[in-house]
Amino acid sequence: MADGTGTEAQIPGYVVAGKTGTAQKALTNGLGYSKYNYVASFIGMVPADDPQLIVAVVVDEPHPYWGGVVAAPAFRQIASYALQRLEIAP
């Protein structure tokens, strides 16, 4: 993942594939979407050419609210730990 909105998900030595998400939350009255409350997400797999690990991170009402800023770094931390723990080579 050399460019795009998920660059913060990069793990040294591995090729990561993933998708960021940023969504407005529905209003409780059902009449549209909030201008202030969001859900940020990143789902990724690693190594990209032969996926051995898939991690989904969903954050409710973060600030800032972009998936690439909030959820992608969390993916990197979780996946880095899991790759080492599970002894998954690049």
Backbone bond lengths (Angstrom), bond angles and torsions (degrees), N, CA, C in turn:
res aa  C-N    CA-C-N  psi(-1)  N-CA   C-N-CA  omega(-1)  CA-C   N-CA-C  phi
1 M - - - 1.442 - - 1.527 107.89 -
2 A 1.288 115.96 85.71 1.460 121.30 -175.23 1.516 112.82 -84.39
3 D 1.317 116.91 -26.29 1.461 119.27 -179.56 1.524 109.42 -146.58
4 G 1.324 116.44 -177.59 1.458 120.48 -178.53 1.521 110.88 101.11
5 T 1.320 116.47 -167.17 1.461 120.81 -175.51 1.518 113.29 -87.93
6 G 1.335 117.59 -6.94 1.460 120.52 -177.86 1.510 114.56 -105.30
7 T 1.314 118.09 23.13 1.469 120.28 -176.51 1.523 112.71 -60.74
8 E 1.317 118.24 -25.60 1.467 121.46 179.45 1.531 112.29 -72.62
9 A 1.335 117.52 -4.73 1.464 121.38 178.22 1.526 112.01 -90.60
10 Q 1.317 117.98 -6.40 1.461 121.33 -177.25 1.525 111.22 -59.73
11 I 1.336 114.56 139.26 1.467 122.34 178.78 1.530 106.49 -121.84
12 P 1.327 118.34 120.52 1.462 120.59 -178.82 1.529 112.16 -52.76
13 G 1.337 115.70 130.31 1.451 121.51 178.30 1.517 114.71 90.59
14 Y 1.330 118.56 -12.28 1.455 122.88 -177.79 1.525 109.99 -120.76
15 V 1.328 115.53 153.98 1.461 120.88 170.65 1.523 106.47 -102.04
16 V 1.320 115.96 120.93 1.465 122.92 -177.66 1.523 108.96 -105.02
17 A 1.315 117.15 138.45 1.458 122.59 171.41 1.521 107.21 -118.43
18 G 1.317 116.65 137.97 1.457 117.79 -179.11 1.505 113.07 -170.76
19 K 1.316 114.90 179.23 1.446 122.95 -178.63 1.520 110.00 -141.22
20 T 1.333 115.68 129.88 1.454 120.68 174.58 1.522 109.68 -88.16
21 G 1.324 115.18 160.90 1.457 120.10 175.60 1.515 110.43 -147.93
22 T 1.316 115.66 141.76 1.456 122.47 174.94 1.522 106.54 -139.50
23 A 1.327 117.12 118.29 1.460 120.61 -175.17 1.520 111.42 -131.54
24 Q 1.315 115.24 137.38 1.465 119.68 172.51 1.520 108.72 -72.32
25 K 1.322 116.58 143.33 1.457 120.83 177.65 1.526 109.67 -84.19
26 A 1.325 114.90 144.88 1.455 120.07 177.32 1.530 109.87 -68.41
27 L 1.315 115.92 144.34 1.465 120.56 175.46 1.531 109.30 -70.14
28 T 1.315 116.58 146.95 1.465 120.45 -177.14 1.530 112.57 -64.96
29 N 1.331 117.07 -23.26 1.466 119.62 178.96 1.529 111.97 -84.72
30 G 1.343 117.07 -0.83 1.453 121.17 177.58 1.513 115.13 76.73
31 L 1.322 116.22 9.04 1.461 120.04 -176.35 1.529 112.38 -106.19
32 G 1.296 116.25 58.63 1.452 119.28 176.40 1.513 113.34 111.45
33 Y 1.341 113.94 -157.90 1.458 121.28 -173.71 1.519 111.76 -126.26
34 S 1.300 115.95 148.58 1.461 122.62 179.49 1.523 110.43 -67.39
35 K 1.314 115.96 142.94 1.465 121.49 173.94 1.528 110.73 -90.23
36 Y 1.332 116.85 -4.97 1.462 121.32 -173.43 1.520 115.27 -125.22
37 N 1.321 118.29 -21.08 1.467 121.38 -175.35 1.526 110.65 -112.23
38 Y 1.337 114.76 127.12 1.453 121.52 -174.17 1.527 111.00 -131.88
39 V 1.333 114.98 165.54 1.456 123.44 169.21 1.528 105.36 -121.23
40 A 1.324 116.40 128.08 1.460 122.13 178.83 1.523 108.24 -109.52
41 S 1.340 116.37 143.90 1.463 118.28 -178.56 1.523 111.95 -147.46
42 F 1.324 113.84 159.36 1.459 122.15 168.89 1.507 106.92 -149.40
43 I 1.320 116.28 129.62 1.464 121.11 172.05 1.514 106.62 -122.06
44 G 1.332 115.47 130.36 1.451 119.29 -176.67 1.511 112.15 -141.23
45 M 1.335 113.74 161.48 1.454 120.46 176.28 1.518 108.49 -134.29
46 V 1.340 113.87 150.03 1.455 119.83 -175.49 1.524 109.27 -153.94
47 P 1.308 121.01 143.50 1.458 127.28 -15.46 1.532 110.56 -64.18
48 A 1.319 116.48 144.79 1.461 122.00 -172.22 1.526 112.90 -61.82
49 D 1.338 117.53 -35.07 1.464 119.96 -176.35 1.532 113.31 -81.47
50 D 1.325 117.57 -15.38 1.465 122.67 177.44 1.525 107.83 -152.96
51 P 1.338 117.90 73.67 1.466 121.05 -172.10 1.526 113.93 -54.91
52 Q 1.320 114.73 126.24 1.459 122.65 176.98 1.526 111.00 -115.79
53 L 1.327 115.70 -15.62 1.463 120.88 -175.65 1.526 108.81 -144.25
54 I 1.327 115.57 132.05 1.465 121.49 174.46 1.525 106.90 -124.39
55 V 1.332 115.71 131.61 1.463 121.39 -179.61 1.524 108.10 -131.53
56 A 1.326 116.31 131.31 1.463 122.00 174.23 1.522 108.38 -115.14
57 V 1.328 115.79 131.32 1.458 121.92 177.68 1.529 107.45 -121.48
58 V 1.330 116.80 124.44 1.458 122.40 178.09 1.525 107.38 -127.35
59 V 1.336 116.16 125.66 1.460 121.34 -177.09 1.527 108.68 -119.42
60 D 1.324 116.24 122.70 1.462 122.18 -178.56 1.524 110.78 -88.41
61 E 1.305 115.92 122.25 1.469 125.32 175.93 1.534 114.14 55.67
62 P 1.325 117.76 51.30 1.471 119.69 176.63 1.526 111.07 -79.89
63 H 1.294 114.81 161.73 1.480 121.60 173.90 1.514 107.23 -138.71
64 P 1.323 120.89 114.99 1.465 126.94 -0.57 1.527 111.02 -64.91
65 Y 1.317 117.22 168.51 1.454 119.90 -168.94 1.526 115.58 -110.24
66 W 1.303 119.96 9.95 1.468 121.58 -178.05 1.525 111.23 -84.53
67 G 1.320 116.72 135.92 1.456 121.74 -179.92 1.522 113.65 -58.27
68 G 1.328 116.56 -38.53 1.455 120.43 -179.84 1.510 113.78 -68.69
69 V 1.320 116.92 -24.55 1.470 121.73 -178.21 1.524 111.24 -91.93
70 V 1.326 117.76 -35.94 1.462 122.17 -173.91 1.534 112.88 -100.96
71 A 1.315 117.15 -51.01 1.462 120.92 -172.62 1.531 113.34 -84.85
72 A 1.331 118.14 -34.91 1.472 120.17 -178.83 1.533 112.27 -62.10
73 P 1.343 119.85 -44.42 1.469 118.54 176.61 1.535 112.70 -63.45
74 A 1.317 117.19 -34.42 1.476 120.15 176.95 1.532 109.60 -65.60
75 F 1.337 116.60 -41.47 1.466 120.21 174.61 1.518 110.20 -55.96
76 R 1.335 117.61 -48.01 1.463 121.85 -178.47 1.528 111.04 -56.38
77 Q 1.323 116.94 -45.27 1.464 120.32 -178.87 1.522 111.54 -66.54
78 I 1.312 117.17 -45.63 1.462 121.68 -178.59 1.522 110.56 -66.09
79 A 1.345 116.47 -48.63 1.461 120.65 -177.76 1.524 111.41 -66.25
80 S 1.323 118.23 -39.07 1.468 120.77 178.89 1.520 110.53 -59.79
81 Y 1.322 116.34 -45.13 1.466 120.62 177.98 1.531 110.57 -62.72
82 A 1.336 116.48 -47.78 1.462 120.54 -176.95 1.530 111.68 -64.15
83 L 1.330 117.73 -39.99 1.463 120.88 178.82 1.526 111.15 -60.37
84 Q 1.316 115.03 -42.94 1.476 119.45 179.30 1.527 109.98 -68.56
85 R 1.297 116.83 -45.99 1.475 121.56 -177.00 1.527 111.24 -63.72
86 L 1.344 116.05 -38.97 1.456 120.64 -178.63 1.525 113.12 -88.61
87 E 1.330 115.63 0.38 1.459 122.81 179.22 1.529 112.08 54.57
88 I 1.340 115.35 49.79 1.458 121.78 177.27 1.528 108.33 -95.69
89 A 1.313 114.84 114.63 1.469 120.43 -177.32 1.533 110.38 -77.93
90 P 1.335 116.64 154.30 1.479 119.66 176.48 1.523 112.34 -61.13
